[in-house]
Amino acid sequence: MVERTPSSGEVLTALLERVYVLNRLASTRTPGGHSPSYYRVLGLLTDHGSQRVGDLAAAAHMSQPGMTKTINLLVEQGFATRSHDPDDSRVTLVTVTDAGREQIRNRAEEIVERLLVDVAPLSEAERRTLQETVRILESRIPGASTPPERDHG
């Protein structure tokens, strides 16, 4: 009997479900002391540079008040700065600091270290298959490639 090839939708659904589980494991194994949205905002600033508060809230799927609270915390901790947009002084821009870049880099390293126990036993062929999956996603999904600032070596 020939095994049926799953549709693209079925493959994508399965992949999203596994990524969700991987993200949950990352959260539970590396609590980090902050909400996932805190790290998501720091990652967005690292990946995309200075952003307006409203644009950042939309990108992070957060309310404006929630974003303001997160930005206040990031600024207080020295991981981000606020400035006025040179083109429109009514607009506030948020920018990641070097300390913020270091914070998100350290967080990523900690997550990898904690999850490596599950991935280390993979065979060479399995690692190549997963790497090919990453390559395919990078080539097909806009914005899926790793930005240079977030190079994981």
Summary of the structure (lengths in Angstrom):
residues: 153
radius of gyration: 18.4
end to end distance: 43.1
largest distance: 67.8
contacts: 356
relative contact order: 0.11
helix: 63%
strand: 11%
